[in-house]
Structures are given as C-alpha cells and as structure tokens.
C-alpha cells in the first residue's frame, strides 16, 4: 500500500523545475520554428519570434533556481536530522 503523504507532497523547488522545463520547451519549439525558414530558404519570421527563442535560457535559469532551492532544503533537513 502506498504512503499517502508521499504521493501528494512536492519537495521544495519541484514547481520551479517543472515551470522551467515548460518554459524551456516553449523556447525550444520557438527556436525550431525560427530556424526552419532559414534551412528551407523561405522568408524569415518577424524579429519578435527570435526573442521567443530566448525562453530556452530563461527556462534553464528557472529550473536551475528550483534545483538550488531543492538542494538548500535538503541541506536544512540534513542539519535538522543531525542536530537531534
């Protein structure tokens, strides 16, 4: 039987990691859409589409912040357990 506390609990930073992955994926799709006309020899997209490609970096930073938050929470938990 599963432990109910384990299925619904999210570790600190998990939401940031998931959000960062989604933003990164949107940026990756925008990058593919941006590069496709250059490879196919058609007219390129407007400039703001190139700006959407920057979401890959933003998503990476968001996910990195989530990882750091998760590491910090793990260290706090380890210190608390060692102090008992």
Backbone torsions as a table, in degrees:
resi	resn	phi	psi	omega
1	UNK	NA	139.9	-177.9
2	UNK	-78.6	151.1	175.5
3	UNK	-83.1	120.1	-175.1
4	UNK	-65.7	-29.0	179.9
5	UNK	-70.8	-25.9	-177.1
6	UNK	-80.9	-29.1	-175.7
7	UNK	-76.7	-33.5	-175.7
8	UNK	-100.5	-9.6	-176.6
9	UNK	-88.2	136.9	177.2
10	UNK	-114.5	133.7	179.2
11	UNK	-69.8	154.2	177.1
12	UNK	-58.1	133.1	178.5
13	UNK	96.7	-13.4	-178.6
14	UNK	-62.9	-39.9	-180.0
15	UNK	-67.1	-38.6	177.5
16	UNK	-64.9	-38.8	179.3
17	UNK	-65.1	-43.8	178.8
18	UNK	-65.0	-43.7	178.6
19	UNK	-63.7	-40.6	177.9
20	UNK	-62.9	-38.1	178.2
21	UNK	-65.7	-38.9	178.7
22	UNK	-66.8	-45.7	179.6
23	UNK	-63.7	-40.4	177.7
24	UNK	-61.6	-43.0	-179.8
25	UNK	-63.3	-42.1	177.5
26	UNK	-61.6	-41.9	177.8
27	UNK	-65.7	-36.6	178.6
28	UNK	-66.5	-41.0	176.9
29	UNK	-64.7	-41.8	178.1
30	UNK	-62.7	-36.6	177.9
31	UNK	-65.9	-43.7	177.8
32	UNK	-62.4	-40.8	178.4
33	UNK	-65.9	-35.6	-179.6
34	UNK	-70.8	-39.6	-175.8
35	UNK	-79.2	-28.5	-175.9
36	UNK	-54.1	-48.6	180.0
37	UNK	-64.2	-29.5	178.8
38	UNK	-68.6	-36.6	179.2
39	UNK	-78.5	-30.9	-177.7
40	UNK	-88.8	-9.0	179.0
41	UNK	77.7	19.0	177.4
42	UNK	-93.8	-179.3	-179.1
43	UNK	-71.6	136.8	-179.3
44	UNK	-69.9	160.7	179.1
45	UNK	-77.0	166.3	177.6
46	UNK	-61.9	164.4	-173.9
47	UNK	-62.7	-34.4	-176.6
48	UNK	-64.8	-24.8	176.4
49	UNK	-65.3	-36.5	176.4
50	UNK	-63.8	-33.8	177.0
51	UNK	-64.9	-33.4	177.6
52	UNK	-65.2	-24.9	177.7
53	UNK	-64.5	-23.9	178.9
54	UNK	-68.8	-11.4	178.4
55	UNK	-65.3	-21.8	176.3
56	UNK	-60.7	-47.1	179.2
57	UNK	-66.1	-40.3	179.5
58	UNK	-64.2	-43.1	178.0
59	UNK	-63.1	-38.8	177.4
60	UNK	-62.5	-42.3	178.9
61	UNK	-66.6	-39.6	178.4
62	UNK	-63.2	-46.0	179.2
63	UNK	-64.5	-37.8	177.5
64	UNK	-63.3	-38.4	176.5
65	UNK	-64.4	-37.3	176.9
66	UNK	-65.7	-39.3	178.0
67	UNK	-64.5	-44.4	178.7
68	UNK	-62.9	-38.7	177.9
69	UNK	-65.4	-39.6	178.1
70	UNK	-65.2	-41.6	178.2
71	UNK	-64.0	-43.0	179.9
72	UNK	-63.3	-40.8	178.9
73	UNK	-66.3	-37.4	177.3
74	UNK	-64.7	-39.3	177.6
75	UNK	-66.1	-41.6	177.8
76	UNK	-61.9	-40.8	179.9
77	UNK	-67.3	-38.1	178.5
78	UNK	-67.2	-39.7	177.4
79	UNK	-64.1	-40.4	-179.6
80	UNK	-66.1	-38.4	-180.0
81	UNK	-71.6	-33.9	-179.9
82	UNK	-73.8	-26.7	-178.0
83	UNK	-80.4	-6.9	-177.7
84	UNK	-72.3	NA	NA
